[in-house]
Amino acid sequence: MRFVFETFTSSGGRPYNEDSVQAQAGENDLLAIVADGLGSHGGGDIASALAVQELSAYWRQRRTVTKDALLESFAQANEAVLAAQTPGRKMRTTAVLLLCHEDQAAVAHIGDSRCYYFSGGRVSFQTTDHSVSQLAVDRGEITAAQIRFHEDRNRLLRALGNELPPGKRGAEVTFLRPLRAGDAFLLCSDGFWEYVNESEMEIDLRKSKDPREWLSLMLARLGTRVSGTNDNLSAVGVFTT
């Protein structure tokens, strides 16, 4: 199984970009990470960069992918963000990580940066946000689609940089198998998925010959909908071949 990818990140309508993105692929494996620094706390760009740096360094040295190892990698990233905080700068960040090896994939996330898995051209799995708005969905108060512009959408329940031990309110882990040629993944920050819905992701996926074209089609949609003050936006598109 081969993995090909394309990355994108932009400050959107904001003065600077607090998202961080990284992706790398080997002969039959892939690592991709998207982190969205929380700007209202100051130092969001530092927090997201630290998260990507720590997660990437951890998985460059480790080959066995287990739930405990994924939780440990997020715990180490959490400690790195906490160590960089100051009394006046309680930086935090979301993070979503995808690890693929041969026909298996593992997804770990915290916050509201998402991973979508597409099989047969349709969404087969997506991560669940750790947010107040997601709680409203769980209670039946709003639909999942209404998260996008819900008044509490930016109120997160979990993020890297929290004092609570990650094992208690930390990352969520999901394993996906078996992967097949033609499957796809999309990792993205909320500044991306807020403006492109799941059915549109599927439509553009079916039109695309590679991840670059897929991201381009979705970004074209997004570009017609943003107000000019929109959030940072980042994405990684992955195809299996």
Secondary structure, 3 states (H helix, E strand, C coil): CCEEEEEEEECCCCCCCCEEEEEEECCCEEEEEEEEECHHHCCHHHHHHHHHHHHHHHHHCCCCCCHHHHHHHHHHHHHHHHHHCECCECCCECEEEEEEECCEEEEEEECCCEEEEEECCEEEEECCCCEHHHHHHHCCCCCHHHHHHCCCCCCECCCECCCCCHHHHCCEEEEECCCCCCCEEEEECHHHHCCCCHHHHHHHHHHCCCHHHHHHHHHHHHHCCCCCCCCCEEEEEEEEC
